[in-house]
Amino acid sequence: MNFPVLYLRKGAERRLRAGHLWVYSNEVDTRRSPLTDFEAGVQAELRAANDKPMGTVFVNPHALICGRLISRNAAHGMTSQRLTDRVEMALVLRERLFDRPFYRWVFGDSDGLSGLVIDRFDDVVVVQISTAGMEQMKESIVRAVQRLAHPRAIILKNDGKMRKVEGLNTYVEQAHGPEIDLLAVEENGVRFEVPVEGGQKTGWFYDHRMNRQRLQAYAPGKRVLDVFSYVGGWGIQAACAGATQVTCVDSSASAIESVHHNAKINGLDNIETIEGDAFEALKALCEEKEKFDIVVLDPPALIPRRRDQKAGEEAYARLNQLGLRLLDRDGLLVSASCSMHLSQEKLTDIIRSSGRKIDRFVQLLEQGHQAPDHPVVPGIPETDYIKSCFVRSLTGFL
């Protein structure tokens, strides 16, 4: 294939050579290759300042990440066959990992498919495209999914925030099969149903699968508070594992409805809910002198951008202090984060300082990571984003 050429500034190739797959707009030699010469979603050959080929990229001149590496071979672009091969390689891994078809099938850059997420819900597949390059491959993506999994339905849930950054319109579209209202999920032996319309991201977060499984070991006989519960992923699984009582907190009325629905389909009658802002709900519970054996904190990303670092860390600190205050004398705090900009070490340090501030003796029992259907590429720190701390909190111990 004959590709236009995108030239890098001197030295800008180092991060790519180290394993990353992104090119930022300030790394492009715009004198030799003006970004305005490229259409959004076009494929191009990438060259270092010394003219050495670096591979091929999808280009979007309007985005900060203006280039996404397709191949390190300058002769290989993204064809329908190459895309299908990568989707198939991703499927091979997931089928090796899980005995039931409920998983993140494609995790963007980690599967060599930057800008593409595919989640599988048995015979329903949800596709999320977030870049102009992948939008050009939409028909090929649908065909690949049909050929490899023969699903009853394929939903294109292209309503994520990243699309605006890429200059793409947002939409939800039934690409194949009958219209689906509810997605069926099985995780760690527990059943859920989540709405397609209005659901977060693709509808479910498989990334905390292993951490929710670990919670089940601590849950029997305990009173559990699940904060930012969404449809009850942590709380319902704790109840199914033997928790005596579970309270789920979420600001979304539809999420609260889903919690009750999921409790019902699992035959549970010990689930309570609080609809409202998590911080306000936690403060109110503290004022009411409520106590729990386990508190789960799984907020959305409180540090969405690097410039939000300070405010986000302060929010995590307030959250963890409130969570610790609500624990009984010997309780378990499960503190989770999906903020890419918050390291595991920093989260641990926030918990340490939160414990000291309110005079709790804390013991870090376990540290959790994202499930293996969200593989981490060592050269791309952005692929490593999920962390969780299982912390025992003791009052009056020292």
TORKOL-4160 file (C-alpha; in steps of 0.2 Angstrom, whole numbers, padded with zeros to 4 digits, m for minus):
398
<pt num="1" X="0000" Y="0000" Z="0000"/>
<pt num="2" X="0006" Y="0018" Z="m0003"/>
<pt num="3" X="0004" Y="0028" Z="0012"/>
<pt num="4" X="0007" Y="0047" Z="0015"/>
<pt num="5" X="0022" Y="0050" Z="0027"/>
<pt num="6" X="0021" Y="0057" Z="0045"/>
<pt num="7" X="0038" Y="0063" Z="0051"/>
<pt num="8" X="0043" Y="0064" Z="0069"/>
<pt num="9" X="0054" Y="0077" Z="0077"/>
<pt num="10" X="0071" Y="0072" Z="0082"/>
<pt num="11" X="0071" Y="0061" Z="0098"/>
<pt num="12" X="0052" Y="0059" Z="0097"/>
<pt num="13" X="0054" Y="0040" Z="0092"/>
<pt num="14" X="0062" Y="0035" Z="0109"/>
<pt num="15" X="0045" Y="0032" Z="0118"/>
<pt num="16" X="0039" Y="0022" Z="0103"/>
<pt num="17" X="0055" Y="0011" Z="0103"/>
<pt num="18" X="0052" Y="0008" Z="0121"/>
<pt num="19" X="0035" Y="0000" Z="0118"/>
<pt num="20" X="0022" Y="0014" Z="0117"/>
<pt num="21" X="0010" Y="0015" Z="0103"/>
<pt num="22" X="0005" Y="0033" Z="0103"/>
<pt num="23" X="0011" Y="0049" Z="0094"/>
<pt num="24" X="0007" Y="0066" Z="0101"/>
<pt num="25" X="0004" Y="0081" Z="0090"/>
<pt num="26" X="0019" Y="0090" Z="0098"/>
<pt num="27" X="0030" Y="0076" Z="0092"/>
<pt num="28" X="0027" Y="0078" Z="0074"/>
<pt num="29" X="0038" Y="0088" Z="0062"/>
<pt num="30" X="0025" Y="0099" Z="0055"/>
<pt num="31" X="0037" Y="0107" Z="0043"/>
<pt num="32" X="0040" Y="0091" Z="0034"/>
<pt num="33" X="0022" Y="0084" Z="0037"/>
<pt num="34" X="0009" Y="0097" Z="0041"/>
<pt num="35" X="m0005" Y="0088" Z="0051"/>
<pt num="36" X="m0017" Y="0099" Z="0041"/>
<pt num="37" X="m0013" Y="0088" Z="0026"/>
<pt num="38" X="m0020" Y="0072" Z="0034"/>
<pt num="39" X="m0039" Y="0068" Z="0035"/>
<pt num="40" X="m0045" Y="0061" Z="0052"/>
<pt num="41" X="m0044" Y="0042" Z="0051"/>
<pt num="42" X="m0032" Y="0040" Z="0037"/>
<pt num="43" X="m0017" Y="0028" Z="0038"/>
<pt num="44" X="0001" Y="0034" Z="0036"/>
<pt num="45" X="0019" Y="0028" Z="0036"/>
<pt num="46" X="0028" Y="0034" Z="0052"/>
<pt num="47" X="0046" Y="0039" Z="0050"/>
<pt num="48" X="0059" Y="0045" Z="0063"/>
<pt num="49" X="0068" Y="0062" Z="0060"/>
<pt num="50" X="0082" Y="0052" Z="0051"/>
<pt num="51" X="0070" Y="0045" Z="0039"/>
<pt num="52" X="0070" Y="0028" Z="0047"/>
<pt num="53" X="0053" Y="0019" Z="0045"/>
<pt num="54" X="0044" Y="0016" Z="0062"/>
<pt num="55" X="0029" Y="0008" Z="0055"/>
<pt num="56" X="0011" Y="0013" Z="0051"/>
<pt num="57" X="m0001" Y="0023" Z="0061"/>
<pt num="58" X="m0019" Y="0029" Z="0061"/>
<pt num="59" X="m0019" Y="0048" Z="0060"/>
<pt num="60" X="m0031" Y="0061" Z="0067"/>
<pt num="61" X="m0024" Y="0079" Z="0065"/>
<pt num="62" X="m0037" Y="0086" Z="0077"/>
<pt num="63" X="m0033" Y="0075" Z="0092"/>
<pt num="64" X="m0018" Y="0077" Z="0105"/>
<pt num="65" X="m0015" Y="0059" Z="0102"/>
<pt num="66" X="m0013" Y="0062" Z="0083"/>
<pt num="67" X="m0005" Y="0045" Z="0078"/>
<pt num="68" X="m0009" Y="0027" Z="0084"/>
<pt num="69" X="0003" Y="0013" Z="0079"/>
<pt num="70" X="m0005" Y="0000" Z="0068"/>
<pt num="71" X="0011" Y="m0010" Z="0064"/>
<pt num="72" X="0030" Y="m0008" Z="0066"/>
<pt num="73" X="0031" Y="m0014" Z="0048"/>
<pt num="74" X="0030" Y="0001" Z="0037"/>
<pt num="75" X="0022" Y="m0010" Z="0023"/>
<pt num="76" X="0008" Y="m0016" Z="0034"/>
<pt num="77" X="m0008" Y="m0006" Z="0036"/>
<pt num="78" X="m0024" Y="m0010" Z="0045"/>
<pt num="79" X="m0034" Y="m0021" Z="0033"/>
<pt num="80" X="m0050" Y="m0031" Z="0036"/>
<pt num="81" X="m0039" Y="m0047" Z="0037"/>
<pt num="82" X="m0026" Y="m0040" Z="0049"/>
<pt num="83" X="m0040" Y="m0033" Z="0060"/>
<pt num="84" X="m0049" Y="m0050" Z="0060"/>
<pt num="85" X="m0033" Y="m0059" Z="0065"/>
<pt num="86" X="m0030" Y="m0048" Z="0080"/>
<pt num="87" X="m0048" Y="m0049" Z="0086"/>
<pt num="88" X="m0046" Y="m0068" Z="0084"/>
<pt num="89" X="m0030" Y="m0068" Z="0094"/>
<pt num="90" X="m0039" Y="m0058" Z="0108"/>
<pt num="91" X="m0053" Y="m0071" Z="0108"/>
<pt num="92" X="m0040" Y="m0085" Z="0110"/>
<pt num="93" X="m0034" Y="m0078" Z="0126"/>
<pt num="94" X="m0051" Y="m0075" Z="0133"/>
<pt num="95" X="m0057" Y="m0092" Z="0129"/>
<pt num="96" X="m0041" Y="m0099" Z="0138"/>
<pt num="97" X="m0045" Y="m0088" Z="0153"/>
<pt num="98" X="m0064" Y="m0091" Z="0156"/>
<pt num="99" X="m0075" Y="m0105" Z="0154"/>
<pt num="100" X="m0091" Y="m0094" Z="0151"/>
<pt num="101" X="m0092" Y="m0081" Z="0137"/>
<pt num="102" X="m0093" Y="m0066" Z="0148"/>
<pt num="103" X="m0077" Y="m0055" Z="0147"/>
<pt num="104" X="m0069" Y="m0040" Z="0139"/>
<pt num="105" X="m0065" Y="m0048" Z="0122"/>
<pt num="106" X="m0054" Y="m0033" Z="0115"/>
<pt num="107" X="m0045" Y="m0020" Z="0126"/>
<pt num="108" X="m0039" Y="m0007" Z="0114"/>
<pt num="109" X="m0020" Y="m0005" Z="0113"/>
<pt num="110" X="m0017" Y="m0020" Z="0124"/>
<pt num="111" X="m0024" Y="m0031" Z="0109"/>
<pt num="112" X="m0015" Y="m0020" Z="0095"/>
<pt num="113" X="m0032" Y="m0012" Z="0092"/>
<pt num="114" X="m0031" Y="0006" Z="0098"/>
<pt num="115" X="m0048" Y="0014" Z="0100"/>
<pt num="116" X="m0058" Y="m0002" Z="0100"/>
<pt num="117" X="m0066" Y="m0011" Z="0115"/>
<pt num="118" X="m0077" Y="m0026" Z="0113"/>
<pt num="119" X="m0086" Y="m0034" Z="0128"/>
<pt num="120" X="m0095" Y="m0051" Z="0127"/>
<pt num="121" X="m0111" Y="m0055" Z="0136"/>
<pt num="122" X="m0114" Y="m0073" Z="0130"/>
<pt num="123" X="m0123" Y="m0072" Z="0113"/>
<pt num="124" X="m0123" Y="m0052" Z="0113"/>
<pt num="125" X="m0108" Y="m0042" Z="0109"/>
<pt num="126" X="m0106" Y="m0024" Z="0113"/>
<pt num="127" X="m0093" Y="m0014" Z="0103"/>
<pt num="128" X="m0086" Y="0003" Z="0107"/>
<pt num="129" X="m0076" Y="0013" Z="0095"/>
<pt num="130" X="m0067" Y="0029" Z="0101"/>
<pt num="131" X="m0055" Y="0034" Z="0087"/>
<pt num="132" X="m0057" Y="0040" Z="0069"/>
<pt num="133" X="m0046" Y="0026" Z="0063"/>
<pt num="134" X="m0056" Y="0013" Z="0070"/>
<pt num="135" X="m0072" Y="0021" Z="0064"/>
<pt num="136" X="m0066" Y="0019" Z="0047"/>
<pt num="137" X="m0065" Y="0000" Z="0051"/>
<pt num="138" X="m0083" Y="m0001" Z="0058"/>
<pt num="139" X="m0090" Y="m0013" Z="0045"/>
<pt num="140" X="m0074" Y="m0024" Z="0046"/>
<pt num="141" X="m0076" Y="m0025" Z="0065"/>
<pt num="142" X="m0094" Y="m0031" Z="0064"/>
<pt num="143" X="m0090" Y="m0044" Z="0051"/>
<pt num="144" X="m0075" Y="m0050" Z="0061"/>
<pt num="145" X="m0086" Y="m0052" Z="0077"/>
<pt num="146" X="m0100" Y="m0061" Z="0067"/>
<pt num="147" X="m0087" Y="m0073" Z="0059"/>
<pt num="148" X="m0078" Y="m0077" Z="0075"/>
<pt num="149" X="m0093" Y="m0078" Z="0088"/>
<pt num="150" X="m0109" Y="m0079" Z="0078"/>
<pt num="151" X="m0118" Y="m0068" Z="0091"/>
<pt num="152" X="m0137" Y="m0066" Z="0091"/>
<pt num="153" X="m0134" Y="m0047" Z="0092"/>
<pt num="154" X="m0121" Y="m0034" Z="0090"/>
<pt num="155" X="m0123" Y="m0017" Z="0098"/>
<pt num="156" X="m0112" Y="m0002" Z="0093"/>
<pt num="157" X="m0112" Y="0008" Z="0109"/>
<pt num="158" X="m0102" Y="0023" Z="0102"/>
<pt num="159" X="m0107" Y="0036" Z="0115"/>
<pt num="160" X="m0091" Y="0038" Z="0125"/>
<pt num="161" X="m0082" Y="0055" Z="0129"/>
<pt num="162" X="m0067" Y="0051" Z="0118"/>
<pt num="163" X="m0077" Y="0052" Z="0102"/>
<pt num="164" X="m0079" Y="0071" Z="0105"/>
<pt num="165" X="m0060" Y="0073" Z="0107"/>
<pt num="166" X="m0058" Y="0063" Z="0090"/>
<pt num="167" X="m0071" Y="0074" Z="0081"/>
<pt num="168" X="m0084" Y="0060" Z="0080"/>
<pt num="169" X="m0102" Y="0060" Z="0083"/>
<pt num="170" X="m0110" Y="0049" Z="0096"/>
<pt num="171" X="m0123" Y="0036" Z="0093"/>
<pt num="172" X="m0130" Y="0019" Z="0099"/>
<pt num="173" X="m0134" Y="0007" Z="0084"/>
<pt num="174" X="m0140" Y="m0011" Z="0083"/>
<pt num="175" X="m0127" Y="m0018" Z="0070"/>
<pt num="176" X="m0134" Y="m0035" Z="0069"/>
<pt num="177" X="m0149" Y="m0045" Z="0076"/>
<pt num="178" X="m0164" Y="m0041" Z="0087"/>
<pt num="179" X="m0165" Y="m0025" Z="0098"/>
<pt num="180" X="m0158" Y="m0029" Z="0115"/>
<pt num="181" X="m0164" Y="m0020" Z="0131"/>
<pt num="182" X="m0155" Y="m0030" Z="0144"/>
<pt num="183" X="m0138" Y="m0037" Z="0144"/>
<pt num="184" X="m0136" Y="m0054" Z="0154"/>
<pt num="185" X="m0120" Y="m0055" Z="0164"/>
<pt num="186" X="m0112" Y="m0069" Z="0174"/>
<pt num="187" X="m0098" Y="m0066" Z="0185"/>
<pt num="188" X="m0090" Y="m0076" Z="0199"/>
<pt num="189" X="m0106" Y="m0087" Z="0199"/>
<pt num="190" X="m0118" Y="m0073" Z="0201"/>
<pt num="191" X="m0131" Y="m0067" Z="0188"/>
<pt num="192" X="m0134" Y="m0049" Z="0183"/>
<pt num="193" X="m0145" Y="m0040" Z="0170"/>
<pt num="194" X="m0140" Y="m0022" Z="0165"/>
<pt num="195" X="m0149" Y="m0010" Z="0154"/>
<pt num="196" X="m0141" Y="m0006" Z="0137"/>
<pt num="197" X="m0149" Y="0011" Z="0136"/>
<pt num="198" X="m0141" Y="0023" Z="0149"/>
<pt num="199" X="m0129" Y="0010" Z="0155"/>
<pt num="200" X="m0111" Y="0016" Z="0159"/>
<pt num="201" X="m0098" Y="0012" Z="0145"/>
<pt num="202" X="m0102" Y="m0005" Z="0137"/>
<pt num="203" X="m0114" Y="m0009" Z="0152"/>
<pt num="204" X="m0103" Y="m0018" Z="0164"/>
<pt num="205" X="m0086" Y="m0017" Z="0171"/>
<pt num="206" X="m0077" Y="m0033" Z="0169"/>
<pt num="207" X="m0060" Y="m0026" Z="0175"/>
<pt num="208" X="m0064" Y="m0028" Z="0194"/>
<pt num="209" X="m0069" Y="m0047" Z="0192"/>
<pt num="210" X="m0055" Y="m0054" Z="0202"/>
<pt num="211" X="m0056" Y="m0041" Z="0216"/>
<pt num="212" X="m0075" Y="m0045" Z="0218"/>
<pt num="213" X="m0071" Y="m0063" Z="0218"/>
<pt num="214" X="m0059" Y="m0060" Z="0233"/>
<pt num="215" X="m0072" Y="m0050" Z="0242"/>
<pt num="216" X="m0083" Y="m0066" Z="0243"/>
<pt num="217" X="m0070" Y="m0074" Z="0254"/>
<pt num="218" X="m0072" Y="m0060" Z="0267"/>
<pt num="219" X="m0091" Y="m0058" Z="0265"/>
<pt num="220" X="m0100" Y="m0072" Z="0275"/>
<pt num="221" X="m0109" Y="m0066" Z="0290"/>
<pt num="222" X="m0104" Y="m0048" Z="0287"/>
<pt num="223" X="m0113" Y="m0031" Z="0285"/>
<pt num="224" X="m0107" Y="m0023" Z="0269"/>
<pt num="225" X="m0108" Y="m0005" Z="0262"/>
<pt num="226" X="m0106" Y="m0004" Z="0243"/>
<pt num="227" X="m0102" Y="0014" Z="0238"/>
<pt num="228" X="m0103" Y="0019" Z="0220"/>
<pt num="229" X="m0112" Y="0003" Z="0218"/>
<pt num="230" X="m0119" Y="0006" Z="0200"/>
<pt num="231" X="m0129" Y="m0010" Z="0197"/>
<pt num="232" X="m0123" Y="m0019" Z="0212"/>
<pt num="233" X="m0107" Y="m0028" Z="0206"/>
<pt num="234" X="m0098" Y="m0029" Z="0223"/>
<pt num="235" X="m0113" Y="m0029" Z="0234"/>
<pt num="236" X="m0124" Y="m0042" Z="0226"/>
<pt num="237" X="m0109" Y="m0054" Z="0225"/>
<pt num="238" X="m0105" Y="m0051" Z="0243"/>
<pt num="239" X="m0123" Y="m0055" Z="0247"/>
<pt num="240" X="m0123" Y="m0071" Z="0237"/>
<pt num="241" X="m0107" Y="m0076" Z="0246"/>
<pt num="242" X="m0116" Y="m0075" Z="0263"/>
<pt num="243" X="m0116" Y="m0057" Z="0269"/>
<pt num="244" X="m0130" Y="m0054" Z="0281"/>
<pt num="245" X="m0135" Y="m0037" Z="0275"/>
<pt num="246" X="m0129" Y="m0026" Z="0260"/>
<pt num="247" X="m0132" Y="m0007" Z="0258"/>
<pt num="248" X="m0129" Y="0000" Z="0240"/>
<pt num="249" X="m0126" Y="0018" Z="0237"/>
<pt num="250" X="m0127" Y="0027" Z="0220"/>
<pt num="251" X="m0133" Y="0044" Z="0213"/>
<pt num="252" X="m0142" Y="0036" Z="0198"/>
<pt num="253" X="m0160" Y="0031" Z="0201"/>
<pt num="254" X="m0159" Y="0019" Z="0186"/>
<pt num="255" X="m0144" Y="0011" Z="0194"/>
<pt num="256" X="m0153" Y="0009" Z="0211"/>
<pt num="257" X="m0168" Y="0001" Z="0201"/>
<pt num="258" X="m0155" Y="m0011" Z="0193"/>
<pt num="259" X="m0148" Y="m0016" Z="0211"/>
<pt num="260" X="m0166" Y="m0021" Z="0216"/>
<pt num="261" X="m0169" Y="m0030" Z="0200"/>
<pt num="262" X="m0152" Y="m0040" Z="0202"/>
<pt num="263" X="m0156" Y="m0044" Z="0220"/>
<pt num="264" X="m0172" Y="m0051" Z="0215"/>
<pt num="265" X="m0165" Y="m0062" Z="0201"/>
<pt num="266" X="m0152" Y="m0069" Z="0213"/>
<pt num="267" X="m0166" Y="m0073" Z="0226"/>
<pt num="268" X="m0159" Y="m0060" Z="0239"/>
<pt num="269" X="m0170" Y="m0051" Z="0251"/>
<pt num="270" X="m0156" Y="m0042" Z="0261"/>
<pt num="271" X="m0151" Y="m0028" Z="0250"/>
<pt num="272" X="m0155" Y="m0010" Z="0255"/>
<pt num="273" X="m0151" Y="0005" Z="0244"/>
<pt num="274" X="m0147" Y="0024" Z="0246"/>
<pt num="275" X="m0149" Y="0035" Z="0231"/>
<pt num="276" X="m0139" Y="0051" Z="0232"/>
<pt num="277" X="m0121" Y="0058" Z="0231"/>
<pt num="278" X="m0109" Y="0046" Z="0239"/>
<pt num="279" X="m0099" Y="0059" Z="0249"/>
<pt num="280" X="m0116" Y="0066" Z="0256"/>
<pt num="281" X="m0122" Y="0048" Z="0260"/>
<pt num="282" X="m0106" Y="0043" Z="0269"/>
<pt num="283" X="m0107" Y="0059" Z="0279"/>
<pt num="284" X="m0125" Y="0056" Z="0284"/>
<pt num="285" X="m0121" Y="0038" Z="0289"/>
<pt num="286" X="m0107" Y="0044" Z="0300"/>
<pt num="287" X="m0118" Y="0056" Z="0308"/>
<pt num="288" X="m0131" Y="0042" Z="0311"/>
<pt num="289" X="m0116" Y="0032" Z="0319"/>
<pt num="290" X="m0119" Y="0018" Z="0307"/>
<pt num="291" X="m0106" Y="0004" Z="0307"/>
<pt num="292" X="m0102" Y="m0009" Z="0294"/>
<pt num="293" X="m0090" Y="m0024" Z="0294"/>
<pt num="294" X="m0085" Y="m0021" Z="0276"/>
<pt num="295" X="m0085" Y="m0004" Z="0266"/>
<pt num="296" X="m0082" Y="m0005" Z="0247"/>
<pt num="297" X="m0076" Y="0011" Z="0239"/>
<pt num="298" X="m0076" Y="0010" Z="0220"/>
<pt num="299" X="m0078" Y="0027" Z="0213"/>
<pt num="300" X="m0077" Y="0033" Z="0195"/>
<pt num="301" X="m0060" Y="0040" Z="0190"/>
<pt num="302" X="m0058" Y="0055" Z="0202"/>
<pt num="303" X="m0042" Y="0060" Z="0192"/>
<pt num="304" X="m0048" Y="0060" Z="0174"/>
<pt num="305" X="m0034" Y="0071" Z="0168"/>
<pt num="306" X="m0016" Y="0075" Z="0174"/>
<pt num="307" X="m0021" Y="0093" Z="0179"/>
<pt num="308" X="m0034" Y="0086" Z="0191"/>
<pt num="309" X="m0021" Y="0076" Z="0201"/>
<pt num="310" X="m0021" Y="0087" Z="0217"/>
<pt num="311" X="m0040" Y="0089" Z="0218"/>
<pt num="312" X="m0042" Y="0070" Z="0214"/>
<pt num="313" X="m0030" Y="0065" Z="0227"/>
<pt num="314" X="m0039" Y="0076" Z="0240"/>
<pt num="315" X="m0056" Y="0068" Z="0235"/>
<pt num="316" X="m0048" Y="0050" Z="0237"/>
<pt num="317" X="m0042" Y="0055" Z="0254"/>
<pt num="318" X="m0059" Y="0062" Z="0260"/>
<pt num="319" X="m0068" Y="0046" Z="0253"/>
<pt num="320" X="m0056" Y="0034" Z="0262"/>
<pt num="321" X="m0057" Y="0044" Z="0279"/>
<pt num="322" X="m0076" Y="0043" Z="0278"/>
<pt num="323" X="m0075" Y="0024" Z="0273"/>
<pt num="324" X="m0064" Y="0020" Z="0288"/>
<pt num="325" X="m0075" Y="0030" Z="0300"/>
<pt num="326" X="m0090" Y="0019" Z="0295"/>
<pt num="327" X="m0080" Y="0003" Z="0299"/>
<pt num="328" X="m0084" Y="m0007" Z="0315"/>
<pt num="329" X="m0069" Y="m0010" Z="0328"/>
<pt num="330" X="m0062" Y="m0024" Z="0317"/>
<pt num="331" X="m0067" Y="m0020" Z="0299"/>
<pt num="332" X="m0062" Y="m0022" Z="0281"/>
<pt num="333" X="m0060" Y="m0007" Z="0269"/>
<pt num="334" X="m0059" Y="m0012" Z="0250"/>
<pt num="335" X="m0053" Y="0004" Z="0242"/>
<pt num="336" X="m0053" Y="0004" Z="0223"/>
<pt num="337" X="m0047" Y="0016" Z="0210"/>
<pt num="338" X="m0049" Y="0016" Z="0191"/>
<pt num="339" X="m0039" Y="0032" Z="0189"/>
<pt num="340" X="m0024" Y="0029" Z="0178"/>
<pt num="341" X="m0015" Y="0044" Z="0186"/>
<pt num="342" X="m0016" Y="0037" Z="0203"/>
<pt num="343" X="m0003" Y="0024" Z="0207"/>
<pt num="344" X="m0005" Y="0009" Z="0218"/>
<pt num="345" X="0008" Y="0016" Z="0229"/>
<pt num="346" X="m0001" Y="0033" Z="0231"/>
<pt num="347" X="m0017" Y="0024" Z="0234"/>
<pt num="348" X="m0009" Y="0014" Z="0248"/>
<pt num="349" X="m0001" Y="0030" Z="0255"/>
<pt num="350" X="m0018" Y="0039" Z="0255"/>
<pt num="351" X="m0026" Y="0025" Z="0265"/>
<pt num="352" X="m0011" Y="0026" Z="0277"/>
<pt num="353" X="m0013" Y="0044" Z="0280"/>
<pt num="354" X="m0032" Y="0043" Z="0281"/>
<pt num="355" X="m0030" Y="0029" Z="0295"/>
<pt num="356" X="m0018" Y="0040" Z="0305"/>
<pt num="357" X="m0029" Y="0055" Z="0303"/>
<pt num="358" X="m0044" Y="0046" Z="0312"/>
<pt num="359" X="m0033" Y="0036" Z="0323"/>
<pt num="360" X="m0035" Y="0019" Z="0315"/>
<pt num="361" X="m0022" Y="0005" Z="0314"/>
<pt num="362" X="m0023" Y="m0002" Z="0297"/>
<pt num="363" X="m0016" Y="m0018" Z="0289"/>
<pt num="364" X="m0014" Y="m0020" Z="0271"/>
<pt num="365" X="m0020" Y="m0038" Z="0268"/>
<pt num="366" X="m0021" Y="m0039" Z="0249"/>
<pt num="367" X="m0018" Y="m0028" Z="0233"/>
<pt num="368" X="m0029" Y="m0031" Z="0218"/>
<pt num="369" X="m0026" Y="m0028" Z="0200"/>
<pt num="370" X="m0037" Y="m0028" Z="0184"/>
<pt num="371" X="m0043" Y="m0045" Z="0177"/>
<pt num="372" X="m0032" Y="m0053" Z="0164"/>
<pt num="373" X="m0045" Y="m0049" Z="0150"/>
<pt num="374" X="m0038" Y="m0032" Z="0152"/>
<pt num="375" X="m0020" Y="m0036" Z="0149"/>
<pt num="376" X="m0006" Y="m0023" Z="0153"/>
<pt num="377" X="0007" Y="m0018" Z="0140"/>
<pt num="378" X="0023" Y="m0014" Z="0150"/>
<pt num="379" X="0027" Y="0000" Z="0137"/>
<pt num="380" X="0010" Y="0008" Z="0139"/>
<pt num="381" X="0007" Y="0014" Z="0157"/>
<pt num="382" X="m0010" Y="0019" Z="0152"/>
<pt num="383" X="m0016" Y="0001" Z="0150"/>
<pt num="384" X="m0012" Y="m0002" Z="0169"/>
<pt num="385" X="m0026" Y="0007" Z="0178"/>
<pt num="386" X="m0036" Y="m0004" Z="0190"/>
<pt num="387" X="m0030" Y="m0006" Z="0208"/>
<pt num="388" X="m0038" Y="m0011" Z="0224"/>
<pt num="389" X="m0032" Y="m0012" Z="0242"/>
<pt num="390" X="m0040" Y="m0024" Z="0255"/>
<pt num="391" X="m0036" Y="m0016" Z="0272"/>
<pt num="392" X="m0040" Y="m0022" Z="0289"/>
<pt num="393" X="m0045" Y="m0007" Z="0301"/>
<pt num="394" X="m0043" Y="m0009" Z="0320"/>
<pt num="395" X="m0049" Y="0004" Z="0332"/>
<pt num="396" X="m0040" Y="0007" Z="0349"/>
<pt num="397" X="m0028" Y="m0007" Z="0344"/>
<pt num="398" X="m0012" Y="0004" Z="0347"/>
